[in-house]
Amino acid sequence: MEDKRNIPIIEWEHLDKRKFYVFGICMTMMIRVSVYPFTLIRTRLQVQKGKSLYNGTFDAFVKILRTEGTAGLYRGFLVNTFTLISGQCYVTTYELTRKYVSRYNNNNAVKSLVAGGSASLVAQSITVPIDVISQHLMMQRKGESMGRFKVQNQDGKRMLVFGQTKDIIVQIFKADGFRGFYRGYVASLLTYIPNSAVWWPFYHFYAEQLSSLTPKDCPHLLLQAISGPLAAATASTLTNPMDVIRARVQVEGKSSIVLTFKQLMAEEGPWGLTKGLSARIISATPSTIVIVVGYETLKKLSLRPELVDSRHWRNLPGRD
């Protein structure tokens, strides 16, 4: 039986880039549709004062569905889909940085740490303005808003989706100027760079530990499906405090991370730093399984034609 650790990995240079990006966008879109409601719930839980509106993830889900309908769970979704661009930039940066770092250091943890952090830096520079707009749309409840800005109804009629988006953009610009679209940029970097930098090493760590504990004929697909969510839960738990602060800075228009942290601690204590964590893990688990398993499947589908039948490809990324 062949030792799975000797099977070569699919690298950046082996891919048909056109297929890779087309399949990648389709896969990411499917993931977004399935987990977006929990992204919205997480944001509302993080922004609300104490438990003024919702008692938790399930309570929020039921109340939003009851009062706002299914559409309420997808507020800001169309705007948020523009982050597909940053998602492709993330993947490209991750793969290229990993390839570059491998010239100097072949340690998996180092390559994953540097590549993950660099990819998040690039992605967040594109994502933050989209996040700011979509989060203000998420805050629009029936007849009221949880944030600074409220969509103005015209003659009592419900404004169309793109009309709401335009209204929010105008209000942000009037209040804060162009800088308003990058409010919370530093907080986003302090949330997602560590999240990404931590996720990849933990993913490889869990995968290697599981690999050593399981028989050699255990499907790599199963190891991936377990390692991904474990890494996501770990990274989410470690970075959730900053994610709460990021959400409040962006939605409430605060300018200081330190003052936001002090206010949160004074009002809600240490437990305030865990707000939205369960929703974050719930949304991360299915998406991570699809991302991890789907990402390697995506790479296989994107192999250059001349390489499809020439080698046996390893399913588990980065285990050199």
C-alpha positions as CSV (number, residue, x, y, z in Angstrom):
1,M,0.0,0.0,0.0
2,E,1.4,3.4,-1.0
3,D,2.3,5.8,1.8
4,K,0.0,8.7,1.4
5,R,2.7,11.1,2.7
6,N,4.7,10.5,-0.5
7,I,2.0,11.5,-2.9
8,P,2.8,14.8,-4.5
9,I,0.7,17.9,-3.9
10,I,-1.1,20.0,-6.6
11,E,0.8,23.3,-6.8
12,W,0.0,26.6,-8.4
13,E,2.0,25.9,-11.6
14,H,0.0,22.8,-12.3
15,L,-3.3,24.6,-12.6
16,D,-5.3,25.8,-15.6
17,K,-5.9,29.3,-14.2
18,R,-9.1,30.0,-16.2
19,K,-10.8,26.8,-14.9
20,F,-9.5,27.6,-11.4
21,Y,-11.1,31.0,-11.2
22,V,-14.4,30.0,-12.9
23,F,-14.9,27.0,-10.7
24,G,-13.7,28.9,-7.7
25,I,-16.3,31.7,-8.0
26,C,-19.1,29.2,-8.5
27,M,-18.0,27.2,-5.4
28,T,-17.7,30.3,-3.3
29,M,-21.1,31.6,-4.3
30,M,-22.7,28.3,-3.2
31,I,-21.0,28.6,0.2
32,R,-22.1,32.2,0.7
33,V,-25.7,31.4,0.0
34,S,-25.7,28.6,2.6
35,V,-24.0,30.4,5.5
36,Y,-24.9,34.1,5.0
37,P,-27.9,34.0,7.4
38,F,-25.5,33.1,10.2
39,T,-23.1,35.8,9.2
40,L,-26.0,38.3,9.5
41,I,-27.0,36.8,12.9
42,R,-23.4,37.0,14.2
43,T,-23.2,40.6,13.3
44,R,-26.5,41.5,14.9
45,L,-25.5,39.6,18.1
46,Q,-22.2,41.4,18.2
47,V,-23.7,44.9,17.8
48,Q,-26.7,44.6,20.1
49,K,-26.4,45.9,23.7
50,G,-26.5,42.9,26.1
51,K,-29.4,40.7,25.1
52,S,-31.7,43.6,24.2
53,L,-33.1,41.9,21.1
54,Y,-31.8,38.3,20.8
55,N,-30.9,35.8,23.5
56,G,-28.6,33.8,21.2
57,T,-28.1,32.4,17.7
58,F,-31.2,30.2,17.5
59,D,-33.4,32.9,19.1
60,A,-32.2,35.4,16.6
61,F,-32.8,33.0,13.7
62,V,-36.4,32.4,14.8
63,K,-37.2,36.1,15.5
64,I,-35.7,37.4,12.2
65,L,-37.5,34.7,10.2
66,R,-40.8,35.4,12.0
67,T,-40.7,39.3,11.8
68,E,-38.7,39.8,8.6
69,G,-39.2,36.6,6.6
70,T,-36.5,34.8,4.7
71,A,-35.4,38.0,3.0
72,G,-34.5,39.4,6.4
73,L,-31.8,36.7,6.7
74,Y,-30.3,37.9,3.5
75,R,-30.1,41.6,4.0
76,G,-27.0,43.0,2.3
77,F,-26.4,39.7,0.5
78,L,-26.1,41.2,-3.0
79,V,-23.6,43.8,-1.9
80,N,-21.7,41.1,0.0
81,T,-21.3,39.0,-3.1
82,F,-18.8,41.6,-4.4
83,T,-16.4,40.1,-1.9
84,L,-16.1,37.2,-4.3
85,I,-13.4,39.4,-5.9
86,S,-11.4,39.6,-2.7
87,G,-11.9,35.8,-2.2
88,Q,-10.1,35.1,-5.5
89,C,-7.4,37.6,-4.6
90,Y,-7.0,35.8,-1.3
91,V,-6.6,32.4,-3.0
92,T,-4.1,33.8,-5.5
93,T,-2.1,35.6,-2.9
94,Y,-2.0,32.5,-0.6
95,E,-0.8,30.2,-3.4
96,L,1.8,32.6,-4.8
97,T,3.1,33.5,-1.3
98,R,3.3,29.9,-0.3
99,K,5.3,29.2,-3.4
100,Y,7.6,32.1,-2.8
101,V,8.3,31.2,0.9
102,S,9.0,27.6,0.0
103,R,12.2,28.8,-1.7
104,Y,13.6,29.8,1.7
105,N,11.7,27.6,4.2
106,N,9.9,24.4,3.5
107,N,8.3,24.2,7.0
108,N,4.6,23.8,6.6
109,A,3.7,26.0,9.6
110,V,5.9,28.8,8.4
111,K,4.6,28.7,4.8
112,S,1.0,28.6,6.0
113,L,1.4,31.4,8.5
114,V,3.1,33.8,6.1
115,A,0.9,32.9,3.2
116,G,-2.4,33.1,5.2
117,G,-1.5,36.4,6.8
118,S,-0.4,38.0,3.5
119,A,-3.6,36.7,1.7
120,S,-5.8,38.3,4.4
121,L,-3.9,41.6,4.1
122,V,-4.7,41.8,0.4
123,A,-8.2,40.5,0.7
124,Q,-9.2,42.9,3.5
125,S,-8.1,45.9,1.6
126,I,-10.8,45.1,-1.0
127,T,-13.3,43.6,1.4
128,V,-13.6,46.4,4.1
129,P,-15.7,48.9,2.1
130,I,-18.0,46.1,1.0
131,D,-18.3,44.9,4.5
132,V,-19.1,48.4,5.9
133,I,-22.0,48.8,3.4
134,S,-23.3,45.3,3.8
135,Q,-23.2,45.4,7.6
136,H,-25.3,48.6,7.7
137,L,-27.8,46.8,5.5
138,M,-27.8,43.9,7.9
139,M,-28.7,46.2,10.7
140,Q,-32.0,47.3,8.9
141,R,-34.7,45.7,10.9
142,K,-38.4,46.0,10.0
143,G,-39.2,49.7,10.6
144,E,-36.0,50.5,12.5
145,S,-32.2,50.1,12.4
146,M,-29.7,48.8,14.9
147,G,-26.9,50.9,13.4
148,R,-26.2,54.6,12.7
149,F,-27.9,54.7,9.4
150,K,-31.5,53.9,8.5
151,V,-32.8,53.3,5.0
152,Q,-35.3,55.9,4.1
153,N,-38.6,54.6,2.7
154,Q,-40.2,56.7,0.0
155,D,-43.9,57.4,0.4
156,G,-44.2,54.5,2.7
157,K,-43.1,52.0,0.1
158,R,-40.3,49.5,0.6
159,M,-37.2,50.6,-1.3
160,L,-35.7,48.2,-3.8
161,V,-32.5,46.5,-2.8
162,F,-30.2,48.6,-5.0
163,G,-32.0,51.7,-3.8
164,Q,-31.3,50.7,-0.2
165,T,-27.7,50.2,-1.0
166,K,-27.4,53.6,-2.7
167,D,-29.1,55.2,0.2
168,I,-26.7,53.7,2.7
169,I,-23.7,54.6,0.5
170,V,-24.9,58.3,0.4
171,Q,-25.4,58.4,4.1
172,I,-22.0,57.0,4.9
173,F,-20.3,59.4,2.5
174,K,-22.2,62.4,3.9
175,A,-21.4,61.5,7.5
176,D,-17.8,60.3,7.2
177,G,-16.6,61.0,3.7
178,F,-14.5,58.5,1.8
179,R,-12.8,57.4,5.0
180,G,-16.1,56.1,6.2
181,F,-15.9,53.2,3.8
182,Y,-12.6,52.1,5.5
183,R,-13.9,52.5,9.0
184,G,-12.6,49.6,11.1
185,Y,-9.9,48.7,8.5
186,V,-7.3,48.3,11.2
187,A,-9.7,46.3,13.4
188,S,-10.4,44.1,10.3
189,L,-6.7,43.4,9.8
190,L,-6.3,42.6,13.5
191,T,-9.2,40.1,13.2
192,Y,-8.7,38.4,9.8
193,I,-4.9,38.3,9.4
194,P,-4.5,36.4,12.7
195,N,-7.6,34.3,11.9
196,S,-6.1,33.3,8.6
197,A,-2.6,33.0,9.9
198,V,-3.8,30.7,12.7
199,W,-6.3,28.7,10.6
200,W,-3.8,27.2,8.2
201,P,-1.2,26.0,10.7
202,F,-4.0,24.5,12.9
203,Y,-5.5,22.9,9.8
204,H,-2.2,21.2,9.0
205,F,-1.6,20.3,12.6
206,Y,-5.0,18.6,13.0
207,A,-4.6,16.9,9.7
208,E,-1.2,15.5,10.6
209,Q,-2.4,14.4,14.0
210,L,-5.4,12.6,12.5
211,S,-3.3,11.1,9.8
212,S,-0.9,9.6,12.4
213,L,-3.9,8.2,14.4
214,T,-5.8,6.6,11.5
215,P,-5.0,3.7,9.2
216,K,-3.1,4.5,6.0
217,D,-6.1,3.6,3.9
218,C,-8.3,6.1,5.7
219,P,-9.7,8.5,3.0
220,H,-8.0,11.9,2.9
221,L,-11.4,13.4,2.2
222,L,-12.5,12.4,5.7
223,L,-9.4,13.8,7.4
224,Q,-9.9,17.1,5.5
225,A,-13.6,17.3,6.5
226,I,-12.7,16.9,10.2
227,S,-9.5,19.0,10.2
228,G,-11.1,22.0,8.6
229,P,-13.9,22.6,11.1
230,L,-11.5,22.0,14.0
231,A,-9.2,24.6,12.7
232,A,-12.0,27.0,12.0
233,A,-13.4,26.6,15.5
234,T,-10.0,27.2,17.1
235,A,-9.3,30.3,15.0
236,S,-12.8,31.7,15.5
237,T,-12.5,31.3,19.3
238,L,-9.1,33.0,19.4
239,T,-10.1,35.9,17.2
240,N,-13.7,36.5,18.2
241,P,-12.9,39.3,20.8
242,M,-11.4,41.4,18.0
243,D,-14.3,40.5,15.6
244,V,-16.8,41.8,18.1
245,I,-14.8,45.1,18.4
246,R,-14.5,45.3,14.6
247,A,-18.2,44.9,14.1
248,R,-19.0,47.7,16.6
249,V,-16.4,50.1,15.2
250,Q,-17.8,49.7,11.7
251,V,-21.5,49.7,12.5
252,E,-21.6,52.2,15.4
253,G,-19.1,54.6,13.8
254,K,-16.5,54.4,16.6
255,S,-13.0,55.6,15.8
256,S,-10.9,54.0,18.6
257,I,-10.4,50.2,19.0
258,V,-9.1,50.7,22.6
259,L,-12.1,52.9,23.6
260,T,-14.5,50.4,22.0
261,F,-12.9,47.6,24.0
262,K,-13.1,49.5,27.2
263,Q,-16.7,50.4,26.7
264,L,-17.6,46.8,25.8
265,M,-15.9,45.6,29.0
266,A,-17.6,48.2,31.1
267,E,-21.0,47.4,29.7
268,E,-21.0,43.7,29.3
269,G,-17.8,42.3,30.9
270,P,-15.6,39.6,29.5
271,W,-18.6,37.6,28.2
272,G,-19.2,40.5,25.8
273,L,-16.1,39.3,23.9
274,T,-17.8,36.0,23.1
275,K,-20.9,37.5,21.5
276,G,-21.7,35.9,18.2
277,L,-19.1,33.1,18.7
278,S,-21.6,30.2,18.3
279,A,-23.1,31.7,15.1
280,R,-19.5,32.3,13.8
281,I,-18.6,28.6,14.4
282,I,-21.9,27.4,13.0
283,S,-21.3,29.4,9.8
284,A,-17.7,28.4,9.6
285,T,-18.2,24.6,10.0
286,P,-20.2,23.8,6.8
287,S,-18.3,26.5,4.8
288,T,-15.0,25.1,6.0
289,I,-15.8,21.6,5.0
290,V,-16.9,22.7,1.6
291,I,-13.9,25.0,1.2
292,V,-11.3,22.5,2.3
293,V,-12.7,19.5,0.4
294,G,-13.9,21.7,-2.4
295,Y,-10.7,23.6,-2.7
296,E,-8.7,20.5,-3.4
297,T,-11.4,19.2,-5.7
298,L,-11.3,22.6,-7.4
299,K,-7.5,22.2,-7.9
300,K,-8.0,18.8,-9.4
301,L,-10.6,20.0,-11.8
302,S,-8.3,22.9,-12.7
303,L,-5.3,20.7,-13.5
304,R,-3.6,21.5,-16.9
305,P,-4.9,18.9,-19.4
306,E,-1.4,17.3,-19.9
307,L,-1.1,16.6,-16.2
308,V,-4.5,15.1,-15.5
309,D,-3.5,11.4,-16.0
310,S,0.2,11.8,-15.4
311,R,0.4,11.8,-11.6
312,H,-1.5,10.6,-8.5
313,W,-2.4,13.8,-6.6
314,R,-2.5,14.1,-2.9
315,N,-5.8,15.3,-1.4
316,L,-4.3,16.9,1.7
317,P,-2.8,20.3,0.9
318,G,0.6,21.3,2.2
319,R,1.7,18.1,3.9
320,D,5.2,18.1,2.5
